[in-house]
């Protein structure tokens, strides 16, 4: 088991504001290994209001940075991210599969999600078997663990922020860090809200239980962890947790539209422990730009871990091609998403033409058939985990698997 972090005991803040539901138009695409034709969705009024909030918060951040620089001077330098293992190979096909899992975990009908019959539970994820479905009603969190026959892997997905609560965590992104005291990580700091959402709720115990049972039932399968937005932040902490338990070569992490979650020291540590990691970003998506990065204050601000894959558009006449650029190993490649302004909600809510976000505007709304109550217990706060041990339909695999590479 991995060491635990020193925490002041702060819980995930309860959502306090609501906005109207906004669903972007799905992007239309034709996929191949390098390009995808895409059409941008419109930005709703609710999204514009959220962006105005982000803009004001970023201005406050810049003001604080200027004040600090007056005292600290401008001679500081950013911490170089050192990955001691060969860089993994990016797999486009795997990305288009995992993004569907990151989308499906948003669904509010738990009966359909648990039985994998929801409207987002088809396509490239058909045949997936859910073993554990964790719902933290108190903190509006949701995740699942299951086995994917085609990937020969355990897949874990975390739900991102609902539109009704996105303002809450954007307001909480700035200057709230915890000391990260894992062995081998010196001067590491992480965002307290994102870390607590994974480590100090029922989510972590449910995930670890699901992974343990999956390995008992199906053998030593590799583990793939994914999530979008705040779900991507939780997926990263989960991937680190599992890498310390099962070994970094057995865990792969791929997130979509993930915010920064720690400082430069943490990013360096993470890249060494979980080398098989990709952060997919999309055009002007605002969330990967938050909390802001500043290279002259590497220990006090935030720094992405590598490796980023930036999706951006190239136009040729009436055609728009979406290019997948593999970024450098620094985590903060100035020629990738950092080269553009982060000002788009619509880019955040669509990846590879797949809709990302909740299917309802209601705060933490869930639907569940009474028959599912036999699969789990509800605690005194209304949180629960649904667990099952289905008949084995997969052959137990013990052979080693290639890590995120095309064949």
Secondary structure as the mmCIF struct_conf table of DSSP 4:
data_model
#
loop_
_struct_conf.conf_type_id
_struct_conf.id
_struct_conf.beg_label_comp_id
_struct_conf.beg_label_asym_id
_struct_conf.beg_label_seq_id
_struct_conf.end_label_comp_id
_struct_conf.end_label_asym_id
_struct_conf.end_label_seq_id
HELX_LH_PP_P HELX_LH_PP_P1 UNK A 2 UNK A 6
HELX_LH_PP_P HELX_LH_PP_P2 UNK A 10 UNK A 15
HELX_LH_PP_P HELX_LH_PP_P3 UNK A 24 UNK A 28
STRN STRN1 UNK A 31 UNK A 31
BEND BEND1 UNK A 33 UNK A 34
STRN STRN2 UNK A 35 UNK A 37
HELX_LH_PP_P HELX_LH_PP_P4 UNK A 40 UNK A 44
HELX_RH_AL_P HELX_RH_AL_P1 UNK A 45 UNK A 72
BEND BEND2 UNK A 74 UNK A 74
HELX_LH_PP_P HELX_LH_PP_P5 UNK A 78 UNK A 81
BEND BEND3 UNK A 85 UNK A 85
HELX_LH_PP_P HELX_LH_PP_P6 UNK A 86 UNK A 90
HELX_RH_AL_P HELX_RH_AL_P2 UNK A 92 UNK A 104
TURN_TY1_P TURN_TY1_P1 UNK A 105 UNK A 106
BEND BEND4 UNK A 108 UNK A 108
STRN STRN3 UNK A 109 UNK A 109
HELX_RH_AL_P HELX_RH_AL_P3 UNK A 110 UNK A 114
TURN_TY1_P TURN_TY1_P2 UNK A 115 UNK A 116
BEND BEND5 UNK A 118 UNK A 118
TURN_TY1_P TURN_TY1_P3 UNK A 119 UNK A 120
BEND BEND6 UNK A 121 UNK A 121
HELX_RH_3T_P HELX_RH_3T_P1 UNK A 123 UNK A 125
TURN_TY1_P TURN_TY1_P4 UNK A 126 UNK A 127
STRN STRN4 UNK A 129 UNK A 136
TURN_TY1_P TURN_TY1_P5 UNK A 137 UNK A 140
STRN STRN5 UNK A 141 UNK A 148
TURN_TY1_P TURN_TY1_P6 UNK A 149 UNK A 152
STRN STRN6 UNK A 153 UNK A 158
TURN_TY1_P TURN_TY1_P7 UNK A 163 UNK A 165
HELX_RH_AL_P HELX_RH_AL_P4 UNK A 166 UNK A 171
TURN_TY1_P TURN_TY1_P8 UNK A 172 UNK A 172
BEND BEND7 UNK A 174 UNK A 175
STRN STRN7 UNK A 177 UNK A 180
TURN_TY1_P TURN_TY1_P9 UNK A 183 UNK A 184
BEND BEND8 UNK A 187 UNK A 187
STRN STRN8 UNK A 188 UNK A 191
HELX_RH_AL_P HELX_RH_AL_P5 UNK A 192 UNK A 199
TURN_TY1_P TURN_TY1_P10 UNK A 200 UNK A 200
BEND BEND9 UNK A 201 UNK A 201
HELX_RH_AL_P HELX_RH_AL_P6 UNK A 202 UNK A 218
BEND BEND10 UNK A 220 UNK A 220
STRN STRN9 UNK A 222 UNK A 228
TURN_TY1_P TURN_TY1_P11 UNK A 229 UNK A 229
HELX_RH_AL_P HELX_RH_AL_P7 UNK A 230 UNK A 246
HELX_RH_3T_P HELX_RH_3T_P2 UNK A 248 UNK A 250
STRN STRN10 UNK A 251 UNK A 256
BEND BEND11 UNK A 257 UNK A 257
HELX_LH_PP_P HELX_LH_PP_P7 UNK A 258 UNK A 260
STRN STRN11 UNK A 262 UNK A 262
HELX_RH_AL_P HELX_RH_AL_P8 UNK A 264 UNK A 273
BEND BEND12 UNK A 276 UNK A 276
STRN STRN12 UNK A 277 UNK A 282
TURN_TY1_P TURN_TY1_P12 UNK A 283 UNK A 284
STRN STRN13 UNK A 285 UNK A 285
BEND BEND13 UNK A 286 UNK A 286
HELX_RH_3T_P HELX_RH_3T_P3 UNK A 287 UNK A 289
BEND BEND14 UNK A 291 UNK A 291
HELX_LH_PP_P HELX_LH_PP_P8 UNK A 292 UNK A 292
STRN STRN14 UNK A 293 UNK A 293
HELX_RH_3T_P HELX_RH_3T_P4 UNK A 295 UNK A 297
TURN_TY1_P TURN_TY1_P13 UNK A 298 UNK A 300
BEND BEND15 UNK A 301 UNK A 301
STRN STRN15 UNK A 302 UNK A 302
HELX_LH_PP_P HELX_LH_PP_P9 UNK A 304 UNK A 305
BEND BEND16 UNK A 306 UNK A 306
STRN STRN16 UNK A 308 UNK A 316
TURN_TY1_P TURN_TY1_P14 UNK A 317 UNK A 318
STRN STRN17 UNK A 319 UNK A 326
HELX_LH_PP_P HELX_LH_PP_P10 UNK A 327 UNK A 327
TURN_TY1_P TURN_TY1_P15 UNK A 329 UNK A 330
BEND BEND17 UNK A 331 UNK A 331
TURN_TY1_P TURN_TY1_P16 UNK A 334 UNK A 336
HELX_RH_3T_P HELX_RH_3T_P5 UNK A 337 UNK A 339
BEND BEND18 UNK A 340 UNK A 340
STRN STRN18 UNK A 344 UNK A 344
BEND BEND19 UNK A 345 UNK A 345
TURN_TY1_P TURN_TY1_P17 UNK A 346 UNK A 349
STRN STRN19 UNK A 350 UNK A 351
TURN_TY1_P TURN_TY1_P18 UNK A 352 UNK A 353
STRN STRN20 UNK A 354 UNK A 355
BEND BEND20 UNK A 357 UNK A 357
BEND BEND21 UNK A 359 UNK A 359
BEND BEND22 UNK A 362 UNK A 362
TURN_TY1_P TURN_TY1_P19 UNK A 363 UNK A 364
STRN STRN21 UNK A 367 UNK A 367
HELX_RH_3T_P HELX_RH_3T_P6 UNK A 370 UNK A 375
STRN STRN22 UNK A 376 UNK A 378
TURN_TY1_P TURN_TY1_P20 UNK A 380 UNK A 381
BEND BEND23 UNK A 382 UNK A 382
STRN STRN23 UNK A 384 UNK A 387
HELX_LH_PP_P HELX_LH_PP_P11 UNK A 390 UNK A 392
BEND BEND24 UNK A 394 UNK A 394
BEND BEND25 UNK A 399 UNK A 399
BEND BEND26 UNK A 403 UNK A 404
#
